[in-house]
Amino acid sequence: MSAKTILLTNDDGIDAPGLAALESSLRGLGRIIVAAPDREQSGASHALTLGRPLRVLPRGDGRFQVDGTPADCVHLGVFNLTGGRPPDLVVSGINRGANLGDDVTYSGTVAGALEGTLLHIPSIAVSAEVDADGSAHFELAAALARSLAERVVAGGLPANVFLNVNVPRGPAKGVRVTRQGTRTYKAAAIERLDPSGRPYYWIGGADMIPAGEEDGDHEALRQGYVSISPLHANMTHAASLAEIAAWKVELP
Ligand code: MN
């Protein structure tokens, strides 16, 4: 069997330590191609850059820096940067900070895996929770990424499904397979005045409260477990099709 090609991306930028940890843990598993943003793109979600050209700067053997988003990187990685042979696996991460519950919709890390999935390539997003002092330890996440990558390269994933993997801070008690949880923000965006007396707003500083679903991803990490959520690329809610169809909406 010929060597597999594995495409790596992230949203913390090509020089992020989490990406370096991922690269070294996957080394030897196949041909590694890295396509990652030239700067931090956390919160970029699944944006694709359409209004300007993208520039790619080689950063060593099989490593490419892209002045775009994680989704741009995976798009170029799949079609342009892997030498005409699409990758067998996309791994996005390791993010500095967890990507749990509703936040997966904002995450550039998760979007990297989602883009791989939309291009029909088995994909995994990996994130590591940060300590109270803001530091992250990537060893466990990197080792787990390796074992999951081996498994997915060998056996694939269900169609249109990718894995969102989150590793807790501190020693992990075990692994749970979870569903995407939910949360509410305790407060609105921070509002302050700039030196000229005009208000400015800063989203993301406010506390958020996970709903705490027992089988959810937040709860797994809160209890010290690794969380693996199978996420679905297609957002149709099949159970609601009949209910909405029964509205019999007609042209006005
Ligand atoms: Mn990030």
Residues whose N, C-alpha, C, O or C-beta is under 5 A from the ligand:
A	BS01	MN	D11 D12 S42 N95 R96
